[in-house]
């Protein structure tokens, strides 16, 4: 046993739990923790410009690689409330991050002291556990419990609030005997898996819906192996995108109201059985349950018991970690194949492949101002196969999901449920901090970009190079498109006459993003010609490597472009021209039975 400050015990526990990186903003009530971090020099720290930004950096860091747990740190009061959005985002997407806040001394709690707020109560709805540690001796055990909870069952965030006098108090603690608590993950039984495979065998047109739980379980390889063994096509959710490469013959496209492919929706509607693994039937994926479920049976496998039946009641529900379920699915399927009991789905898979070849949206537009679809076409060509894309919400993200190509797990890092504006830049910085050698590309519209643009300075200060693609239409594009239902275009324009811009064509776009980016210490390129997008993207990669800072490629778009979306998966408004590759057009798709 050794005598030490409680906050030093907290740092020692974090070391034992594998923490090597933190993001945050120091302050009076959390300075004891920073003093311990400075003394140990074992956990690197990146100084954010906004505490919400620190929480999103922690999210990006966790999402970048299996086993990572991002840590964000702030002082008392507004620092904690600023990080609520990050906790909500992490909670919604099952992402473990540890949020540590300082707090007023215990004697000053509940007395309206300066920057003293009940952050424990505020954060409880968006965390797996939130606690204000009121006894110094509990500090190391609170951190031990935090890591246990973050990693067990459905992953998620935890907040630990530390009164400043608790941090400073001395306790007895023996780090040499400390061990992390065992992680609990529920696992499917053989009987459950056999039942699921029996239901699969009874189907003629089955699909696997692959969710983010497969990413969290680091089980993408098992998913692909199971799909190949059974011959069943895969529809990834937005959070599961990349679990099977886009160019894999059994990757059947994404389904949904917005972030989807035409062929993905058509294939889901043609199916008669769905095996969902690690997914939550999010409404942007399903649309109405009546349309989504009609004419097909469902097996739902998820790590969280309360997810089974939350949206609709499946024909079979299995509570299991995705890796454990896939391992057993593979084992039983191999046994059935050896016994000649696996059904042949080759013809069904061929039909899914035909849709994938023939049902595309047009992307090669040559107009000026630039149509956004052309940007993603050029991104596919300019960036390497292992590029990691980071995006949050808006028409930029929706169109990105419709047109980009993703070839590996954790190569599409997206805030799926919360979708807060401003998330992209700090999350991308967190991804780069996790692995500075990878090609990381952020994707933002102008409003998402402006929300936390100051975090670009963090990338300049700490040499976190990546390419930020900024598609600028000077609008709140998604909200403008939604307002069509109200026959209005109200309070969504970002345009104004910027008197500091000399170019007549750009002055009406308002904010001079190049000037802002350069003022924050980063590099910037601007593109107005669709034929020059590709060259700018290639140049930006070289600049990021040379200067080791974020490089922003701003593409000036036409101000109004409606992106394909609809009210149901069988009722998508395409708005723009369809790149229908069937010689007889849409009628040919219908006649061939590829489109209902």
Secondary structure, DSSP 4 states (H G I P E B T S, - for coil): -EEEEHHHHHHHHHHHTT--EEEE---GGGHHHHHHHHHH--SEEEE-SSHHHHHHHHHHHHHHSTT--EEEEE-STHHHHHTHHHHHHHHHTT--EEEEEEE--GGGTTTT-TT---HHHHHGGGSSEEEEE-SGGGHHHHHHHHHHHHHSSS---EEEEEEHHHHHSEEEE-GGG--PPPPP-----HHHHHHHHHHHHT-SSEEEEE-HHHHHTT-HHHHHHHHHHHT-EEEE-TTTTTSS-TTSTTB----SSSS--HHHHHHHHH-SEEEEES----HHHHSSHHHHHTT-EEEEEES-GGGTTTSS--SEEEE--HHHHHHHHHHHHHHHHHTT-PPP-HHHHHHHHHHHHHEEE------SSBPHHHHHHHHHHHS-TTPEEEE-SSHHHHHHHHH----STTSEEE--SS--TTHHHHHHHHHHHH-TTS-EEEEEEHHHHHHTGGGHHHHHHTT---EEEEEE-SB-HHHHHHGGGGT---S-B-----TT---HHHHTT-S-HHHHHHHTT-EEEEE-SGGGHHHHHHHHHHHHHHH-S-EEEEEEB-S--PPPEEEETTEEE--SPEEE-STTHHHHHHHTTS--
